[in-house]
């Protein structure tokens, strides 16, 4: 998988979903070992891979450097692949149009505006790949870390949750409640203007949590916790590493809110019967 550094979040998300589907995907940020020579390792991986996925965006098209070399190298490998075989899959993250003739001749996949539909299309091209089951680590003593993440004691004892070296270890199960919240928020539409009951989310947060930014009148009215409703009218939902921001309307006035994932204690989605609460 090749991508511009500015697109690492999209690349990481796609990698995680491919691993969930037990596709033996490779991405440098997760699969390069400490001390490996990445300049030599990446071309070798491209040469030996059954499929190459290039994430195309305004960043990757306009940025000089190693990503251009990776794409050109993969296109050279493509010349050696039988014409009826799929090897190179260009995946667009935005409306950018590839200008390389080698890319224009290939049918691309869009991960916008519907990520799930784009992922489904990618997986249809991967059906002939052998599944890569989760690999076990060497047996170690079973303990619970400070973040309550389980380390296996015996890989043959299936009552333990088994971790492996090439699976999406940070995807599920979630190590902390805030990790789940972050993943949930990242999948929400960026804006919803009178979009109906399909988008109806109740998010309860602690108003006194550090780094939470709310309008003063809300802090005065809700000194302990508040339930925000993302339904008919919200815009500019932006997710960051530890928080997200969103514009909501109160009394016909728009306000920008900053909400940390740690501050959220409950998420309710009535339309699908979801009710997730943080144990405090």
Residue pairs with C-beta under 8 A, 6 or more apart in sequence:
1 11
1 14
1 15
1 25
1 26
1 27
1 52
1 53
1 54
1 55
2 46
2 52
2 53
2 54
2 55
2 60
2 67
2 70
2 71
2 74
3 10
3 11
3 54
3 55
3 60
3 67
4 55
4 57
4 59
4 60
4 63
4 67
5 59
6 57
6 59
6 63
7 55
7 57
7 59
7 60
7 93
8 29
10 55
10 57
10 93
10 111
11 27
11 29
11 55
12 27
12 29
12 30
13 115
13 186
14 53
14 55
14 91
14 111
14 119
14 122
15 25
15 27
15 30
15 168
16 168
16 170
16 171
17 119
17 168
18 25
18 122
18 126
19 25
19 166
19 167
19 168
19 171
20 168
20 171
20 172
21 123
21 126
22 131
22 132
22 133
22 134
23 123
23 126
23 129
23 131
23 132
24 129
24 130
24 132
24 166
26 45
26 49
28 38
28 42
31 166
32 38
32 41
42 66
42 70
43 73
46 52
46 70
46 73
46 74
46 77
47 77
50 87
50 129
51 86
51 87
51 88
51 89
51 125
51 126
51 129
52 74
52 77
52 78
52 87
52 88
52 89
53 89
53 91
53 122
54 60
54 70
54 71
54 74
54 88
54 89
54 90
54 91
54 103
55 91
55 93
56 90
56 91
56 92
56 93
56 96
56 98
56 103
56 108
57 92
57 93
57 94
57 96
58 94
58 96
60 67
60 71
60 96
61 96
61 98
61 99
71 100
71 103
74 87
74 88
75 88
75 100
75 102
75 103
77 87
77 88
78 87
78 88
78 102
81 87
86 125
88 102
88 106
89 106
89 108
89 109
89 122
89 125
90 98
90 103
90 106
90 108
90 109
91 108
91 109
91 110
91 111
91 118
91 122
92 108
92 109
92 110
92 111
92 112
93 111
93 112
94 112
95 112
98 104
98 108
109 118
109 121
109 122
110 118
111 118
111 119
112 118
115 187
132 166
134 162
134 163
134 164
134 166
134 167
135 164
135 165
135 166
135 167
136 152
136 155
136 162
136 164
137 152
137 155
137 162
137 163
137 164
137 165
139 152
139 153
139 154
139 155
140 151
140 152
140 153
141 151
141 153
142 150
142 151
142 152
142 153
142 154
142 160
143 151
144 150
145 151
147 175
147 176
148 175
148 176
149 175
150 160
150 161
150 163
151 163
152 160
152 161
152 162
152 163
153 160
154 160
155 162
161 173
163 169
170 179
171 183
174 180
174 183
177 264
177 278
177 279
178 260
178 261
178 262
178 264
179 261
180 276
181 261
181 264
181 267
182 239
182 261
184 267
185 237
185 239
185 244
185 261
186 239
188 199
188 201
188 230
188 237
189 195
189 199
189 237
190 235
190 236
190 237
190 238
191 234
191 235
191 236
191 237
192 199
192 230
192 231
192 232
192 233
192 234
192 235
193 232
193 233
193 235
194 232
194 233
195 232
196 232
197 231
197 271
198 271
199 230
199 231
199 232
200 229
200 230
200 231
200 269
200 270
200 271
201 229
201 230
201 231
201 267
201 268
201 269
202 227
202 228
202 229
202 266
202 267
202 268
202 269
202 270
203 227
203 228
203 229
203 230
203 259
203 264
203 266
203 267
204 225
204 226
204 227
204 228
204 264
204 265
204 266
204 267
204 268
205 212
205 225
205 226
205 228
205 259
205 263
205 264
205 265
206 212
206 224
206 225
206 263
206 265
207 214
207 218
207 219
207 222
207 223
207 224
207 225
207 226
207 263
208 223
208 224
209 260
209 262
209 263
210 260
211 242
211 243
211 258
211 260
211 263
212 258
212 259
212 260
212 263
213 256
213 257
213 258
214 226
214 255
214 257
215 250
215 255
215 257
217 250
218 226
218 250
218 255
225 265
228 248
228 257
228 259
230 246
230 248
233 248
233 249
234 246
234 247
234 248
234 249
235 246
235 247
235 254
236 245
236 246
236 247
236 256
237 244
237 245
237 246
238 244
238 245
238 246
242 260
242 261
242 262
243 258
243 259
243 260
243 261
244 258
244 259
244 261
245 256
245 257
245 258
245 259
246 256
246 257
246 259
247 254
247 255
247 256
247 257
248 254
248 255
248 257
249 255
264 278
265 277
265 278
265 280
266 275
266 276
266 277
266 278
267 274
267 275
267 276
268 274
268 275
268 276
